[in-house]
């Protein structure tokens, strides 16, 4: 704050500026009376404050806007009010100064502590048993024994060596608790004495890679730790120190961060417990599908991802140049699977599929893992039985594993295994149901035969019925060209979508056209050049 000689201080509430550039002169007025008080001492007698509103102020009685340019002394009430505000400002500034001093003292104290910490050098005690290297999920009692108490007759726990990243860190007096993560599990590690006073310990950041060695203990009663055990460290090394401050993982992937930011930082988000659990459950689902298909005698094959044909419509194809020829990323591998049936029997694949649908809904992904199967010599009812069997068996296998079941319970507490048998409903019956319930189509009109039922209506129906539904026999016009028509009603196809409450469609399938002439007519109807499909058409000859 600068004290000036008695003078007149100018405040223009419209064009003034409460910045360092303003001086309070007529040419460089302040914007507020408070800021003027802050910049100049009030005490000297003779100082005066004049104000105006040069743009929005009142005009003269005869309407002359020049009256706005007149400087008028600040009113007593305004000066009294600003004097109170100024006192509050001084108190706040004083408190802030005290905090600054306190922080500086704390920073100095920490700096001194860190300098002292640099002098502490820890070495591994050569007289201790050699540490057994384990993963953090190792629980075999023949490999890892836990010490249960401090008595002299207590059997010592196994001395182990663990490697991982600091997932959680907390300090309590001269003790540090570090929860280590290695992708297989979590383990609480306890640092005491000089271990907790080293420079590396005092500056430890989350996600720092560490090598910790020590004795395994059972967690004392009334205390908690992952798997009710902990490692009492006798030595540790920092392998790679993670960034701190603004670059710390907790700053970059904060819980309240914008979803788009988190998507850009997926490589860091994956280190969180929720995202890593999703990935582990996903892996369990893939294992369960492979086991189920193996149990039902399906062989896994690996179709190409670069193709020259469409499966689900040309509008959603990712096109690219393939050495001078036009090619696409596959929308589905099902047509390729069909070529394997004669020599390999029933087959399946787990491969990426691509759809060029620029949308942020949960039903639209540019790339996703596609699980597809192809069965030979079946009728439509056989297909439905197969789908129901596979889905229920997959869920059963997943829930049989305690760790996976636990993660599913944490991720989706309301999840329940589907009950058999699934409800079967024809498309025409769904249209009638939607009309009866007054649920309109996307144009706000009553549903009619031929409508492609939108997700919102489909989900509303499924949630209200509240059981898995096989929705079958969709109209020819809204399904893929290769789907077999129903012999009893050529308007519709032998097709099916499986709808699940709370999710919506999870499976789609159909019978295939097997007649050559009918397939060629379907190419023509859809405006598709059959030439690139020669290998598929050959299956009908």
Secondary structure, DSSP 8 states (H G I E B T S, - for coil): -B---S-EEEEETTT---STT--SSSSS-BS-HHHHHHHB-S-STT-EEEEE-TTTS---TT--GGGGG--EE--HHHHHHHHHHHHHHHHHHHHHHHHHHHHHHHHHHHHHHHHHHTT------TTS---EE--TT---TTT---B---STTS----EEEEEEEEEEEEEETTEEEEEEE-SS-EEEEEE-GGGGGSHHHHT--TT-EEEEEEEEEE--TT---GGGEEEEEEEEEEEE----GGGSHHHHT-TTS-HHHHHHTHHHHTTSHHHHHHHHHHHHHHHHHHHHHHHTT-EE----SEES--SS-GGG-EEEEETTEEEEE-S-SHHHHHTTHHHH-SEEEEEEEE------STT--SEEEEEEEE-SS--HHHHHHHHHHHHHHHHHHHHHSHHHHHHHHHH-TT-----SS-EEEEHHHHHHHHHHTT---TTSS---TT----HHHHHHHHHHHTS-EEEE--BGGGS-TTB-EETTEEEEESEEEEEETTTEEEEEEE-B---HHHHHHHHHHHT--GGGGHHHHGGG-
